[in-house]
Amino acid sequence: MGQDNVNLAALIGSRICHDLISPIGAINNGLELLNMAGASDGPEMELIAESVENASARIRFFRIAYGAASAQPVGRAEVVSILQDNARGSRLTMAYGPLDAQPRWAVRMVFLALQCMETAMPYGGRVEVSLTDGTWDVTGHADKFSVDAELWDRLQTGAVAALAPAHVQFGLLHYHAKDFGRTVQVAQSDDGPLRMTF
C-alpha cells in the first residue's frame, strides 16, 4: 500500500464524514423542532432520535480515525465527548488519560487502536488509554478475549491482502504509525490484559 494511497484514502474519509454530518445535523434539528411543537411523543420518534445520535457519534469518531491526519491539536474534552458518545449502548467502556490536547495524528492512532481492541473484546470490558514520555499505551481489560493472531500480526506486517472491510483499522494503523516513525507493539500474557503500545 503506497503512501499516496493511504493519503488519498484519508482524504476520502474526511470528505465522506464532512458531507454526511450536515444532513444528520439537519435531521437532529428537525427532531428538535418537532419536539418544540409537541409532536415528538412516541417510540417512533425516540428510535429516530437515538439513531441520529448514534450516527452522529460514529461520524465524529470516523472523521478522526479515517480522516486526514495533521498536527492540529485535539482537546481532551472533544476526545472524551466522542468516546463517551460512541460508548452509549456498547459493552465497552473507555478511559482516556491524557489531560493536554494532542495532535490529530496521535488521536487518530488511538482511535484506530480502540477499534482493533473492539474486535478482541466482543463480550465487553474496559479499555484504558495513557501517554507516558511520548509513548501511547492502549490496554484492554476483559473476562474473555477473542484474539485472531493472523489479524493482529498485520499490525507488524502491514499486509492488506484479503483484509475484510470490518478490519481495515489493522492495516491502516500499521501504515499510519509508520508514517510517524512508530511501531505498534502488542502483548498479552496468559489471560491477562491485552496491551498495545506505539
Beta strands, then each sheet from edge to edge (+ up, - down):
strand 1: 73-74
strand 2: 92-96
strand 3: 102-103
strand 4: 125-132
strand 5: 135-141
strand 6: 185-187
strand 7: 194-197
sheet 1: 1+ 3-
sheet 2: 2+ 4+ 5- 7+ 6-
end
